[in-house]
Structures are given as structure tokens and as C-alpha cells.
Amino acid sequence: ELRQLTQPKHMWVLIFLLSLCYVGLIFPGCWILSKQRTLHFLVTYGTIAGLACIFSLMFLFIGRRGYGEATSLHSVAIARAEDDTHCSAIQMTTLFVTSGNTYSVNDKDHQTLLASGSSEENVDARITSGNTASFVSRIPPYSSQAIRSRRRIETENWQLAVTSLSQQRDELNSLSIAFGDKFPDAPEVKCMVIHGRNIYRTKMDSTKRLIELGGGREPLHSYCQSRTNYTMGPPLPQLADAPDDPDADPVEMCFKKMLPDLVRRSFIDDCVQNVNKFRLPEDRIRLLVYAPMLDSQHLGFSGDARRSGRVLYVRDLLLNPGSQNVDVVAPGEPPE
């Protein structure tokens, strides 16, 4: 999906029409010209050579790649919280270049592990992992290179706290999570909560600094199932969300659509390959925050590139059933 963001564009309709014209002028055009007895036979050969030169120049101009593309770095990452200010992050990056050269992607002071993004292709690269990690590879023009990395990154202390929670059986009735002033505050930020086997959409109030339930609930396996096996069938329904805007940025739309994939991928850190078998322990909830990637979180690059990315932050918040702010209704009991 990241590779599709920077595919070279071609004017295929015009190229196809020019190809038909070229073939038609060669035959029967030049064949008819050769039947003219009043013309020297070299005229036919000169016409063929002239058409080849003219159409070669036209194809070079019209069929060339480079209609507004720019060297770019697109990244997505899953950052699993280790404590209030550190996360273990796995990151997928696609580097697209417009000119062939030897490029270096690097990172410092994070004990980074780097690898090629695809196990199905041979990559001519020199990879160095560790405290001064680098991925040096020669990339042809108008092509891309996928890179994976694993590292430990620093984050701000969001000061998260569950202020109220009410549940009936396995479903949440209400939930409030307070956050501090360092919490990501951008229009692109999306928050969801996992509880048991369900995933809940939330709404964020920046004024009150609260995250509350809102927008629906869906079984976790259903939310991730449409992309579990990458089938060619139609996607299954997901949590209610705003309809796609036809005028929206395709990069933003791509990041939005790959969120279920990232949620599913985050369970591998729980040693769970099958989402159907995952159930979050009852003593916690899991907060998912999907936010734009900060400049400091991007991998370093040896050239000038346009950067964009998203990070799915995964953080477990422990609950205390004995406290006053948590109301658990046992099966069979009516809610208050």
C-alpha cells in the first residue's frame, strides 16, 4: 500500500493512440509509398527512418516518467508502550526516488535493526544495525525501496488516567480517560479502545482533556478480518466512520485505510497470530492512538525528500475494580 502512493504516472491513452498511428504509417503507409513508381526507392527507406526518429522523440517526451513525482519517504509504525516515555516501535518505510543513485537511510542512538521490506526480492544493499544503523542501497530512477526497522523511541508523557468506567458483562457502557497537555492534538488523530474482544471508537475533547466512548462498537476479529488474509473479495463492514471524500489527499486516504492492518499487526507483540484467539485481560483496557509521525521519528535520509507518516501508539491502561471510578456489572445483574 505504501508503494502505491508513489507510482509513476503515464499518459497511457495518448501513448496507445500514438502507437496505432506509428504502426499505421509504417504499414500500410510506407508500403503504399513504395508502390509509387515515380519515386526513388530510397524515399521509402528515408520515410521509415524519419518516422522512427519523429515518433521516438514524441514517445520520449510524452511517455517519460516524471509528471509531478518527487522523492518521498512514506512510513507507518506501531509503537508499543514500555513505560510512560518509551515505546518499542516497528516501522515500515517506502523510499521513492526520481533519480538513480546510491542512497542511505540511517538512524542514530536507538539501537536500530534494519532490513529489506520484502523477503521475495533480492536487494543490493549494505545494512548496518546497532547504535549507528544505516541502510545503503543503489536505487534505480522512478522506483522504490521498502525498508523495515525496529527500535526503541522516546515519547512525551501523556499523563493518561482512567477516570471512569462502567461495563455490563463484556461490553463497556461508558469510559473516560484523562490526558495531559502533551497528548497528540491534531485533526488527523484517531483514538480507539480495546476491551475484551471488542474495539470501540472514541471521541476526544481537547478542552476537557478527556477521551470518551462514541461512534460504535465492533468485534475485534470483524474489524481486522477484511485484511487478515488479503483476499480479493469486498471488505467487510467496519466501525462507522465518515464517508470517503473524493477530493481528499490520496496519501491521507491510504493511511486511513491501513489502520485495521496495523491494529491486527500489533497483536503479534502479544504472541497472537490469529485475531480470533485474542482477548484482552479483564484487568486492563488498551488505548490505540493513531497520530501523524513526528519529524524526529522519521528515519534519516541522505537526500532531500518529502516525508509523511503515521504511528499507531498501543498502550495498556490497568484498571482497579475495587476503586470508585470503575463499575463492573456481573452477568445477570441489571445496570444501575
N, C-alpha and C positions, 0 to 999 in steps of 0.2 A: 504493500500500500504506500509506503514511503517512496519507493522507486517511481510509482505512477505520478507523483507530484511534479516531477521534472522530466517528463518525456519530451524529446524534441518534437516540434510541430512541423508538419509537411503540408503543402498545398496539393493534396492528392488529386483533386478534381482537375485542376489545371495541368498537372503533370500527366494525367491519363489522357486528356484531350490533346496535348502536345505530342504524346507518343503515337496516337492514332494519326495525327497529321503527318508526322515523320514517316510512318510506315506507308501511308497513302501516297506521299510524294515520291518515295523510293520505288514503290510498285503499287499501282501501275504507272505512276507519273514518269519516272525515268525510263521505264520500258517503252512507253508511248513515244518519248523523246528520241529514243534510239531507233525507232522505225522511220523517222524523218530522213529521207534520202538526201535532202538538200543540206543537211547539217553534217559537219565533220564528226567522226566518231569520238574524238576527244572531248567534244562538248558534253556528251553523256557522262564521261568519267569526271569531268570538271564539275558538272552539276551535282553528282553524288558526293564528291569531296566537299563542295561548298555547302550542301545541305547538312552534312555531318558536322562541319565546323560551326555553322549557324545554330543548329539545334543543340550542339554541345555547350555553347555559350549560354543559350537560353536555359538549359537544364541546370547549368552551374549556378545561374542567378536565381532561378525560381525554385529549384529542387534542393538548394543548400539548406542546411540546418542552422538555426540561429535566429528565430523570429521572436526576439524578446527574452530568450532564456538567459539566465545568469548563474554564475557559480553559487551554489547554495548548500547549506547544511540543514537537514531536517532530522529531528531527534524526538524520540519518545523514551520515557524512563519510568521504571517502577521503583519507588523509594520506600523501603520497609523500615519503619522507625525502630531504632535500637534503644534510644533514650529520647529525652526532650529535645536534643540538639544534634543528633547524629542519625543518619539513615544508611542502610546498605542498599545501593542503587544498581540495578541492571539497566543498561541503556542500549537502545538500538539507534544507529545513526546511518543516514544515507548521504554521501557526498557526491554531488553532481557538478561536473566541471565542463566548461565550454572550450577549453584549450588543453591539448595534451601536454602533460608534463609529469615530473615526479613531485608528489605532494606528501606532506607529513601531517598526520593528526596526532596530537600529543596531549599529555596531562601530567601534572606535577603534584607531589606531596599528598597523593591519595592512595598509594599502593594499588595502582590500577592494573587490571587484567584486560588485555585487548585480544580480539580475534576477528577473523573474517566473518561477515554476516551470513554467509551461505556455505553449507558443507557440500553443496553439489557443484561447485565451480572451483577451478584452480586459480589462485591469486598469487601474482608475483609481488610479494611484499616482505619487508623486513620488520618483524614485530618484536618490540622490547616491552616487557612488563615490569612492574615494580614502581618505585618511588618516582622515577623519571621514565614514564611509559611513552612509547611512540609507535605509530603505525605508518611506515614509509612505503609507498607504492607508486608505480607509474600507471597513470590512468589515461586512456585514450580520450580524444576530444568528444564532447557531447555524449558522455557515458557516465555511469555512476558506480560507486563502490560502497558496499554495505559493510558496516563495522559494528561489532558488539563490544561492550565494555562492562566491567563490574568494578565497583569502587565504593569507598565509604565517603559520603559527603556530609557537610555541615549544614544545618538549617537553623532558622530562628526558633526561639522558644515561643510556641503559640499559646501557652498557658491554658490548655484545654481542661475542662472540668464538666462532668455530667451533673447538671443542677437539678434535673427532674426526669423521672422515667416511670411510665405506667404501662404494664403489659397484662394481657389476658391470654392464658395458655401460651401458645408460641408466637403470638402477634403483639407488636408494640401498638399501644393506644396513643401515647404521647411521649415526646422526648425533647429535652432541651440541653444543649451543650454550649457552655460559655467559652469564649476565646478572647485572647488578648489583642493588643494593637499590632502585633507582628504577623497576624494571620493574613494569608493572601487575600487581597481586596481588589479584584479586577472583574470586569464583566464576563470574562471567559471562565471564571472559576465555577466548578460544579462540585457539589458535595452529596455523598450518598452514605448510607449507614447499612451495615450488615448485622443482622441479629438472627441467630439460629440458622435457619435455612432460607431466610428471606432477605431481600435487599429493598431498601426504602429510599425514595428520593426526598430531599430536604429543601428547605428554603432558608436563606441566610439574611439576617437583619443586622446590617453593619452598624446601625445606630445603637441598638441594644447589645450588640456583640453576642448574638445568640444564633445557634443553628437549631431549627425545629423541623419536625416532620411536615411534609407537604408534597403532594404530587403523585402519590400512589405507592403500592407495594407489589412486588412480583417475586415468585420463587427464584432463588438464585440460579438453579440449573436452567430455568427457562430464559433468564436474562442472558446467560452465556452460551446457550445451546446453539443458537443460529450460526455461531462461528467455531463451535467445538471441533468439527471435522472439516471445515472449509468446504462444505458441499455446494453444489451449483444450484440448489433449489432456492426458492424465495425465502428471505429471512423471516424468522418467527417474530410475532409481536413482542415489543419490549415496553419498558416503562413509558408512560405518557410523557411526551416532550413536545416542544414547539415544532411545527412543520418546517421542512427544509425551505430555505429562502433561495429561489433560483438565481438571485443576484449576489449570493454570499460568496465569500472568498473560498475557492476550492481547497486551499490549504487548511482553512479552519474547518471546513466540512469533513475533510479526511480525518483530522484529529478527533472530531466529534464521533465519527462512525467507528473508530478503532477502540473506543473506550471499553466496550464489552470484551474485546480481545485482551486488553490489558488487565481487566478485572480477573478474567479466567487465568491468565498467566501468573497473577500474583499468588494463586493458591499453591504453586509449585514450591514456594518457600515453606509451606506447611506440609510438605511431602505428600501432596494430594494431586494426582494426575487427573482424576475424574471428578468433575464438579458435583455430580450426583451423590458422591460419597462425603462431601464436605458438610460439616455442621460446626458452627462456631460455638465454643463452650458457653454455658449459661452465665458464667461469671463476668462476661465482658460483651462489649459491642465493638464493632470495627468501623472506624471512620475512614472513608475514601474521599480524598480531596484531589480533584483533577485541575491543575493550575498551569499557567504558562511557565516555561522553563526560564530561569534567571540567566543573565549573561555569564555569571560566574560558574554556572552548572554546565555550560556547553564545553565540549572538548576543544582544545586549542587547535588552530589550523594555520598552516604556513603561508596561506594567501588570503586574499580578500574574498569574503563570501557573505551571502545573505543568510541569516540564521533564524530559525524558528523551531519551537519545540514545546512539548507538554510533559509534565511529570504527574504520575499518579502516586500520591502520598498515601501510604497504608499505615494506619496507627490504631492499635488496640487500646481501648479505654476500659479499665476494670470497674466493675460495679460492686457495690456493697449492699446486699439485700437487707441488711439489718438497719440501715440508715433511714432517715425520714424522707429522703428525696427519691427513694426507689419503692414503687408499689407493685408488687407481684401478686397477681390473682391466680390461685391454684385452679387446676381443671375442675369444673363443676361448680365453682363459686361464681356468683354474679359480681360484676364490677361495681365499685361504689359509685 
